[in-house]
Amino acid sequence: MIPDEAVVGAAVAAESAALVAALRAAPVADLDRPTCCPPWTVRGEFAHAAIALSRTLAMLDAPAPAGPPVDTARYYSPDERFSPATDRQRVDIAQECAEQRTPAELIDWFEQMSAQVVARVAGTSGSRLVTTRHGDPMRLTDFQVTRVVELAVHGLDLADALGVAPWLTAQAAGVVEGLLFGLAAPRAARELGVDRAGLLRRATGRTPLSDAERTRLRELGITWLTLG
């Protein structure tokens, strides 16, 4: 399924706004709660998601690379980009970012930066090639799909850690479902008896799958992603 750049841009904007609202509503002390991605706290995992989105700005400031571009699924290849050493680097960078700012400053920075990303992307052709931190050339819209994945999946983790209902937006859920299932997402959710958040939790390893569920998702054509 080829993503529509306006749809993807709307998903980034909606999910970013929902994340900001949720964290502003949380007691400051709760931002130090542990998440399901140790050693990150809520604040550390939020910093990771923020850094992931901010990479868009540096990529657009850099010259466009030569092609051919990789697609979104290829971005999640099980190679060195998700190795223990690379994962350790992700953790360290996020921890440092979180420690350099107060919780309020971190949320403010994310809100301002995400608005810049949305504006820059809206003013740029979705076919413009950018270079990922792993050295892959990608279409801008395809890369923004990976940013929606980051915001949506980490948002589920943060909601669980805070003990609140997930704020997953319809816009972001639709983009991630399109990547994972194409048009089969509603059927997959019905057959597993889950809502959209439950489906994404299962498809990304947040909730363990039974053998029967895994087989059925495979039959429905799920695109499995390698995640750090």
C-alpha positions in Angstrom: 0.0 0.0 0.0 1.6 3.3 -1.1 1.0 5.9 1.7 -0.6 9.3 0.9 1.7 12.1 2.0 -1.1 14.2 3.3 -2.6 11.3 5.3 0.8 10.5 6.8 1.5 14.2 7.6 -1.9 14.4 9.4 -1.0 11.3 11.4 2.3 12.8 12.6 0.5 16.0 13.6 -2.4 14.2 15.4 -0.3 11.7 17.3 2.2 14.3 18.3 -0.5 16.6 19.7 -2.1 13.6 21.6 1.2 12.7 23.1 1.9 16.3 24.3 -1.6 16.5 25.8 -1.2 13.2 27.6 2.2 14.0 29.1 1.1 17.5 30.2 -1.9 15.9 32.0 0.4 13.4 33.8 1.8 14.2 37.3 5.4 15.1 36.9 6.4 12.3 39.3 4.8 9.8 37.0 7.3 10.6 34.2 9.9 8.7 36.3 7.8 5.5 36.1 9.5 2.5 34.4 8.3 1.4 31.0 8.2 -1.9 29.3 11.4 -0.9 27.5 14.0 -1.0 30.3 16.0 0.9 31.4 13.8 3.7 30.1 11.5 5.6 32.3 8.5 7.4 30.8 10.6 10.5 30.3 13.5 8.5 28.7 11.2 6.7 26.2 9.5 9.9 25.4 12.9 11.5 24.7 13.7 8.6 22.4 10.4 9.2 20.4 11.1 12.9 20.3 14.7 12.4 18.9 13.4 9.9 16.4 10.9 12.5 15.0 13.5 15.3 15.1 15.8 13.5 12.7 13.5 14.6 9.9 14.7 18.1 10.2 18.4 17.3 9.9 17.6 14.9 7.0 15.8 17.7 5.1 18.7 20.1 5.8 21.1 17.6 4.1 21.4 17.1 0.4 19.1 14.6 -1.2 20.9 11.3 -1.8 21.1 9.2 -4.9 18.6 6.4 -5.3 17.2 3.9 -5.5 15.3 4.3 -2.3 14.4 1.5 0.1 10.8 1.1 1.1 9.4 1.4 4.6 9.4 -2.4 5.3 13.1 -2.5 4.3 13.9 0.1 6.9 13.0 -2.4 9.6 15.5 -5.0 8.3 17.0 -7.3 11.0 20.6 -6.2 10.6 23.0 -4.0 12.5 20.5 -1.2 12.8 18.8 -3.2 15.5 21.8 -4.8 17.0 22.5 -4.7 20.7 25.2 -2.0 20.2 22.9 0.2 18.2 20.1 -0.3 20.7 22.5 0.7 23.5 23.3 3.9 21.6 19.6 4.6 21.3 19.2 4.2 25.0 22.2 6.4 25.9 21.2 9.2 23.5 17.7 9.3 24.9 18.8 9.2 28.5 21.2 12.1 27.9 18.4 14.1 26.2 16.0 13.5 29.0 18.5 14.5 31.7 19.4 17.7 29.9 15.9 19.1 30.3 13.2 19.3 32.9 10.0 17.4 32.1 8.3 20.6 31.1 11.2 21.7 28.9 11.3 18.3 27.2 7.6 18.5 26.4 7.9 22.1 25.2 10.8 21.1 23.0 8.9 18.2 21.5 5.8 20.3 20.8 7.9 23.0 19.0 10.0 20.5 17.1 7.0 18.4 16.0 5.3 21.5 14.7 8.5 22.3 12.7 8.5 18.8 11.3 4.9 19.0 10.2 5.4 22.3 8.5 8.7 21.3 6.8 7.2 18.1 5.5 4.0 19.7 4.3 6.1 22.1 2.2 8.3 19.4 0.6 7.4 16.8 -2.0 6.8 13.4 -0.5 9.0 11.9 -3.2 12.0 13.9 -2.1 14.8 11.5 -1.0 16.4 11.7 2.4 19.1 9.7 4.0 18.3 7.8 7.2 20.7 7.5 10.1 21.5 4.0 8.8 22.6 5.4 5.4 19.5 4.3 3.5 17.9 6.6 0.9 14.2 6.8 1.4 11.2 8.8 0.1 10.3 11.4 2.6 6.7 10.1 2.9 8.0 6.6 3.5 10.3 7.8 6.2 7.5 9.7 7.9 5.5 6.5 8.1 8.4 5.1 10.3 8.0 8.2 12.4 4.3 7.5 12.9 5.3 4.0 13.9 7.6 5.4 16.5 5.0 7.8 17.9 2.2 5.3 18.0 4.1 2.3 19.4 6.0 4.2 22.0 2.8 6.1 22.8 1.2 2.7 23.8 4.2 2.0 26.0 3.9 5.3 27.7 0.2 5.0 28.3 0.7 1.6 29.9 3.5 3.0 32.1 1.3 5.9 33.2 -1.7 3.7 33.8 -4.0 5.6 31.5 -6.0 4.6 28.5 -4.0 4.6 25.2 -4.4 7.9 23.2 -3.6 6.2 19.9 -5.2 8.4 17.3 -7.3 7.1 14.4 -4.9 8.8 11.9 -1.8 7.2 13.3 -3.5 3.8 13.7 -4.6 3.9 10.1 -1.0 4.6 8.9 0.6 1.9 11.0 -2.2 -0.6 10.1 -1.6 0.1 6.4 2.1 -0.7 6.8 1.5 -3.9 8.8 -1.7 -5.3 7.2 -2.7 -3.3 4.1 -6.4 -3.6 3.9 -6.7 -6.6 6.2 -6.4 -4.7 9.5 -10.1 -4.6 10.4 -10.4 -8.3 9.7 -7.3 -9.1 11.8 -8.7 -7.1 14.7 -12.0 -8.8 14.5 -10.5 -12.3 14.4 -8.2 -11.6 17.4 -11.1 -9.9 19.2 -9.1 -6.7 19.9 -9.3 -3.0 19.3 -6.8 -1.0 17.2 -4.4 -0.5 20.1 -4.6 -4.2 21.0 -3.8 -5.1 17.4 -0.7 -2.9 17.3 0.4 -4.2 20.6 0.3 -7.8 19.3 1.8 -7.0 15.9 4.8 -5.2 17.5 5.5 -7.7 20.3 4.0 -5.6 23.1 1.5 -8.4 23.8 2.6 -12.0 23.2 0.8 -13.9 20.5 -0.4 -17.4 20.8 0.8 -19.8 18.0 -2.7 -19.7 16.5 -2.8 -15.9 16.5 0.6 -15.7 14.9 -0.3 -18.2 12.2 -3.6 -16.3 11.5 -1.8 -13.0 11.2 0.7 -14.6 8.8 -2.1 -15.9 6.7 -3.6 -12.4 6.6 -0.3 -11.1 5.1 1.1 -9.2 8.1 4.5 -7.4 7.5 6.6 -8.2 10.5 8.8 -5.4 11.7 12.2 -5.7 13.4 12.1 -3.3 16.3 14.8 -2.3 18.8 
